[in-house]
Amino acid sequence: MVSRTWIVIPLFNEAPIIGSVIKDLLPVFPHVVCIDDGSTDTSARAAREAGAVVVQHPVNLGQGAALQTGFEYVMNDPEMSCVVTFDADGQHRVADAADMVRRVQSGEADVVLGSRFLDGRTKIGPVKRLVLRTAALQTRWSTGMHLTDAHNGLRVMSRQVVGSIHLTQNRMAHASELIDLLSKLKPRWTEHPVEIIYTEYSKSKGQSLLNSVNIMADLLFR
């Protein structure tokens, strides 16, 4: 049986950048699905025109819900062997994703989780660094998984693992929920060094600060 990798991209109001993200992915990963989570701009059209499959939520449900829809969509492909979760805002590197996929396809691991703290490529502010380090420490205490980066959106999972995942937390808490589920499933897992590129586009949207606030709220109230 032919095996193939699917890229799953949660998509919400990223019309200016999603086309270039998809065009960078397609030469390496020809199977890309974007879950348009109730965007109010032209994100869905831009993604289709760039060459991705688009599945649309009629209203905004949150990134966790978009990922779960993506997982259910790709599980319908009997030749899907693994799944990459990839952000829509241009912060991930295709080369990192390809290296992570190779580690799953080689049989080394069932799950490869990206970490921006395993090398020095990612330039990150002190506040966000503190929040992410705190989140990783809390995750170690609650799950026993010794992660260095618990809220990285770049992940690769085998078909068997994806088929066992059912996210119920629709918004930022989904990242912690996913790690909790993995700790119970006990797949073979490892981390892989990745670079997060904080672009002028993402900074203009306030993503770095907003994500830090959301992560801290998740830690305090989950």
Residue pairs with C-beta under 8 A, 6 or more apart in sequence:
1 78
1 79
2 79
3 79
3 80
3 81
3 82
3 105
4 31
4 77
4 79
4 80
4 81
5 29
5 31
5 80
5 81
5 82
5 83
5 84
5 101
5 156
6 29
6 31
6 32
6 33
6 74
6 77
6 80
6 82
6 83
6 84
7 25
7 29
7 31
7 32
7 33
7 83
7 84
7 86
7 97
8 33
8 35
8 67
8 70
8 71
8 73
8 74
8 83
8 84
8 85
8 86
9 18
9 21
9 22
9 32
9 33
9 34
9 35
9 47
9 52
9 70
9 85
9 86
9 87
9 88
10 34
10 35
10 37
10 63
10 66
10 67
10 70
10 85
10 87
10 88
11 18
11 34
11 35
11 36
11 37
11 39
11 43
11 44
11 47
11 54
11 66
11 88
12 36
12 37
12 38
12 39
12 43
12 60
12 63
12 66
12 88
13 39
13 40
13 41
13 43
14 21
14 39
14 43
14 88
14 89
15 39
15 41
15 42
15 43
15 45
15 46
16 201
17 88
17 89
17 90
17 201
18 34
18 43
18 46
18 47
18 50
18 88
19 46
19 47
19 49
19 50
20 50
20 90
21 50
21 86
21 88
21 89
21 90
22 32
22 34
22 47
22 50
22 51
22 52
23 50
23 51
24 94
25 32
25 86
25 94
25 97
26 32
26 50
26 51
28 94
28 97
28 98
29 84
29 94
29 97
29 98
31 53
31 77
31 80
32 51
32 52
32 53
33 52
33 53
33 54
33 55
33 70
33 73
33 74
34 43
34 44
34 47
34 52
34 53
34 54
34 55
34 88
35 54
35 55
35 56
35 57
35 66
35 67
35 69
35 70
35 73
36 43
36 44
36 47
36 54
36 55
36 56
36 57
37 57
37 60
37 61
37 62
37 63
37 65
37 66
38 56
38 57
38 58
38 59
38 60
38 61
39 60
43 88
44 54
44 56
47 54
48 54
53 73
55 69
55 70
55 73
57 65
57 66
57 69
61 170
62 170
62 171
62 172
62 174
63 170
63 171
63 172
63 174
64 167
64 168
64 169
64 170
64 171
64 172
64 173
64 174
64 175
64 177
65 167
65 170
65 174
67 85
67 167
67 174
68 165
68 166
68 167
70 83
70 85
71 83
71 162
71 165
71 167
74 80
74 83
74 162
75 159
75 162
75 163
80 159
81 105
81 158
81 159
82 101
82 104
82 105
82 156
82 157
82 158
82 159
82 162
83 156
83 157
83 159
83 162
84 97
84 100
84 101
84 154
84 155
84 156
85 153
85 154
85 155
85 157
86 92
86 97
86 153
86 154
87 153
87 154
89 199
89 201
89 202
89 205
89 207
90 197
90 199
90 201
90 202
91 153
91 196
91 197
91 198
91 199
91 202
92 114
92 153
92 154
92 194
92 196
92 197
93 194
93 195
93 197
96 114
96 154
96 192
96 193
96 194
96 195
97 154
97 156
99 192
100 112
100 114
100 154
100 155
100 156
100 192
100 194
101 112
101 156
103 109
103 112
103 156
103 190
103 192
104 110
104 111
104 112
104 156
104 157
104 158
108 188
108 190
109 187
109 188
109 189
109 190
110 157
110 158
110 160
110 161
110 187
110 188
110 189
111 155
111 156
111 157
111 158
111 161
111 182
111 187
111 188
111 189
111 190
112 155
112 156
112 189
112 190
112 191
112 192
113 147
113 149
113 152
113 155
113 189
113 190
113 191
113 192
114 149
114 152
114 153
114 154
114 155
114 191
114 192
114 193
114 194
115 147
115 148
115 149
115 152
115 191
115 192
115 193
115 194
116 122
116 124
116 132
116 149
116 152
116 193
116 194
116 195
116 196
117 132
117 133
117 136
117 148
117 149
118 148
118 149
118 191
118 192
118 193
118 194
119 193
119 195
121 193
121 195
122 194
122 195
122 196
122 197
122 198
123 198
124 132
124 196
124 198
125 208
127 209
127 212
128 208
128 209
128 211
128 212
131 212
131 215
131 216
132 149
132 150
132 151
132 212
132 215
134 216
134 219
135 150
135 151
135 176
135 215
135 218
135 219
136 147
136 148
136 149
136 150
138 150
138 219
139 145
139 147
139 150
139 176
139 179
140 146
140 147
142 180
143 179
143 180
143 182
143 183
144 183
145 179
145 182
145 183
145 189
147 179
147 191
148 191
149 191
150 175
150 176
150 179
151 175
151 211
151 215
152 194
152 196
153 175
154 194
155 178
157 165
157 187
158 187
160 187
161 182
161 185
161 187
164 181
164 185
165 178
165 181
166 181
167 174
167 177
167 178
167 181
168 177
169 176
169 177
171 214
172 211
172 214
172 215
172 217
172 218
173 218
173 222
175 215
175 218
176 218
176 222
182 189
198 208
202 208
